[in-house]
């Protein structure tokens, strides 16, 4: 395959399966919340509105049909 890995950060579009299949290991998404909380758009803004004292960042496999629904690979808390 022509590419090894796709990585997206705060990317509000689905990558079609045909695009992900061009990558040897598929794709990863870096999401600025502790999933599943604040899944989807504007997770930092929602955490501020909710006055949460702890949030974090997650890395997950990309899913071509749902946002923030792939297998969770890493989760790190930030206070």
N, C-alpha and C positions, 0 to 999 in steps of 0.2 A: 504494500500500500504506500501511497506517496507521502503520508504524514504519520507521525507517531501518536500524538495526543492533542486534542483540542482543549483549551482552558478558557472559560468565560467567567467574567465577574460583573454582577449587576447588569446582565444582558437580558433585555425584556422581549426576546423573540425565541421561538422554538427553532432548533436546528433540525431539519428533516432527517429521517433515517438515512437517506442517500448521502447526505453530507457526513453524518457521523460514521458511516461505513467506510469513508475515505481515510479514516484514522485507524491505525493498527490497534490502539487500545481505547478507542471511543473518545469520550469527552468528560471533562470534569467541570463542575460549577462551584465557584466560591460564593457563599451566601452570608451576608452580614447579620445573622441571628442564630439563635440556638433552635434549630429545627426540631419539631414541626412548628414551634411558636413563630409567628410573624412570617409565615410562608407567603411568598408572592412579592408584590411590589412594595417599596418604601418601608422595609423593616426597621431601619434606624429611626425614621420619623415616628412610626407607631410605638416604638419602645420609649421615645421621649414623651409622646403624648400620654402614654400609660404610666409614666414616671417609674419605670422599672430601674432597679439598682444594679442589675446584673444582666448582661447580654453576652454575645459571643459571635463566633464565626464558625461556619461549617463548610466542609468540602464533601461533595457528593458526586456520584455518577450522573451524567446528563440523561434525561428522559425526553424522548422526542414528542411526547403527548401531554405531559403535565409539568408545570413549574415546580421545582423544589421537591420532587417526588422520587428521585433516584436513590440508590443505595447510599447510605451515609458512611463515609470513609474516615472522617475526622471531625471532631467537635471540640472547640476550645472556649472556655468561659473567660469573659472579660468583666471586671468589676469597675 
